């Protein structure tokens, strides 16, 4: 389990990194989710297949779960930020993504 960091603004709105540990928090009220990055394979052909499958089947379900288990290397392409990686595993890319968000977006 990763450390959960939650930031609150003056109106009481919470901001946090959405992952498997924090997903239940979205059920507590109205949620707005903004993508911070795209974590995908470094290999051009795997990346194209990954993106095509995600476009066709979405980010949840059996196909998305299968693509998450592909062998690396992986990278995190930050929205309005750098490309991080390559990393040997998807988990390492997700950790780097989370660390970058906390360091650069105040979470």
C-alpha positions in Angstrom: 0.0 0.0 0.0 1.3 3.5 -0.9 1.1 6.5 1.4 -2.2 8.4 0.7 -1.8 12.1 0.5 -5.0 14.3 0.3 -5.0 18.0 -0.1 -8.0 20.2 0.7 -8.7 23.6 -0.8 -10.6 26.5 0.9 -14.0 25.1 -0.2 -13.3 21.7 1.2 -12.6 20.0 -2.1 -10.1 17.1 -1.9 -7.4 16.4 -4.4 -5.5 13.1 -4.4 -3.7 10.7 -6.7 -6.3 8.1 -7.9 -5.1 4.5 -7.6 -6.4 1.3 -6.2 -6.0 2.5 -2.6 -7.9 5.8 -3.1 -10.6 4.7 -5.6 -13.1 4.1 -2.7 -12.9 7.9 -1.8 -14.6 8.7 -5.1 -17.8 7.2 -3.7 -17.9 9.8 -0.9 -19.2 12.7 -3.1 -19.0 14.3 -6.5 -15.8 13.4 -8.3 -13.9 15.0 -11.1 -11.0 12.9 -12.4 -8.2 14.5 -14.5 -5.6 12.4 -16.1 -2.0 13.2 -15.0 -0.2 10.8 -17.3 -0.3 7.9 -19.6 1.7 4.9 -18.4 2.4 2.7 -21.4 5.0 0.4 -22.9 8.2 1.9 -24.3 8.3 -0.4 -27.3 6.6 1.4 -30.3 4.5 -1.6 -31.4 3.4 -2.6 -27.9 2.5 1.0 -27.2 0.4 1.2 -30.4 -1.3 -2.0 -29.5 -1.8 -0.9 -25.9 -3.4 2.4 -26.9 -5.6 0.8 -29.6 -6.8 -1.8 -27.1 -7.5 0.8 -24.5 -9.4 2.9 -27.0 -11.5 0.0 -28.0 -12.1 -1.6 -24.6 -11.5 1.2 -22.1 -9.3 1.4 -18.9 -11.3 -1.3 -17.0 -12.1 -4.9 -17.6 -10.4 -8.0 -18.7 -8.5 -6.5 -21.7 -7.2 -3.6 -19.6 -6.1 -6.0 -16.8 -4.3 -8.1 -19.4 -2.4 -5.1 -20.9 -1.3 -4.1 -17.4 0.5 -7.4 -17.1 2.6 -7.0 -20.3 6.4 -7.1 -19.8 8.3 -3.9 -19.8 10.0 -1.6 -20.2 7.3 1.0 -19.3 7.2 4.8 -19.2 5.0 7.5 -17.7 4.2 10.3 -20.1 3.1 13.2 -17.8 0.4 15.6 -19.0 2.0 19.0 -19.0 5.3 17.4 -17.9 8.2 15.2 -18.9 8.3 11.6 -20.0 9.6 9.4 -17.2 11.5 6.2 -17.7 12.0 3.7 -19.0 11.2 1.4 -16.1 11.5 -2.4 -16.0 8.0 -2.8 -14.7 4.6 -1.0 -14.9 4.6 -0.8 -11.1 7.9 1.2 -11.2 6.5 3.6 -13.8 3.4 4.1 -11.6 5.6 4.8 -8.5 7.6 7.3 -10.6 4.4 8.9 -11.8 3.1 9.3 -8.2 6.4 10.7 -7.0 6.5 13.3 -9.8 2.9 14.3 -9.1 3.6 14.8 -5.4 6.8 16.7 -6.1 5.4 18.9 -8.9 1.7 19.3 -8.2 1.8 19.7 -4.4 0.3 16.3 -3.4 
